[in-house]
Amino acid sequence: MSIKTDLQTFYDYEAHKYYQTRKKYRKEGERIIKLLTPLFQEAHQKKKTLNILEIWCGSGRFASLLAQHFATNYRYVGVDISQGLLAYAKKECPKGKFICEEMTEFVVRQKQEKFDIIIGTSSFQHIPSARERLFLMKHFYRLLNYDGLLVFTNWSLSQRFLKRYRKEVFGAFVKYVFRGGRGSPRDIFVPRTNKEKTFTRFYHLFSLKELKKLVISSGLTLEQLTYLDEKGTTTWNWKHARSSFLVAKKTPLVRE
């Protein structure tokens, strides 16, 4: 089975549990809402509708958060590979459009400059190769309207993560060495065991330097890039981080 198939199997199997345990958003969700608020205010003044894409939207947690803060002025599309999670997303946010499809296949068939905002919360980390991550970033650039925003959060390597998954982190480093430096020592397979079976999920733990390089290579302009701790507060120390927070913009080359 491939990494993506394993992820799909896991999230289909655990869909109900994820829906039940992830209804509330972490502090990073509030940070994203604060970031988007001026865009919604401007759209309201101009009587414009914002088009929003969420990659790997899961059970609709962020879609629900959007609906709580912004009643109108936007169209939402959520994409995920898990039909089980999407069943809950559709129930949670009936006004949203939800598509069950592999992300790379989805972006390839989309028209240029279709979205004003692309959101990815703890999702881009599941893309299994550097080549595919860059491919997707370039397509996100293509899909964004000018002055459109890409907003990402992803898990980070931290003291807390190392303490919890020391064995998996060490195993990833050993594999990287034995492969002669091919791949990445930040490619981690995180185990999750329930009463019936054990699953492993793929995570790529981005450094800020790596995210910055991806943004620049895609053609986007970097607006914000930092680590966030457990309280959602900015930190530059990776040891205290829970996730990274990235904001990039598609800017016109020439402004009139």
Secondary structure, DSSP 8 states (H G I E B T S, - for coil): --HHHHHHHHHHHTHHHHHHH-SS--HHHHHHHHHHHHHHHHHHHTT--EEEEEES-TTSHHHHHHHHH--SSEEEEEEES-HHHHHHHHHH-TTSEEEES-HHHHHHTS-SS-EEEEEEES-GGG---HHHHHHHHHHHHHHEEEEEEEEEEEE---HHHHHHSHHHHHHHHHHHHHTTT-S-TTEEEEEEE-SS-EEEEEEE---HHHHHHHHHHHT-EEEEEEEE-TTS-EES-GGG-SEEEEEEE---SS--
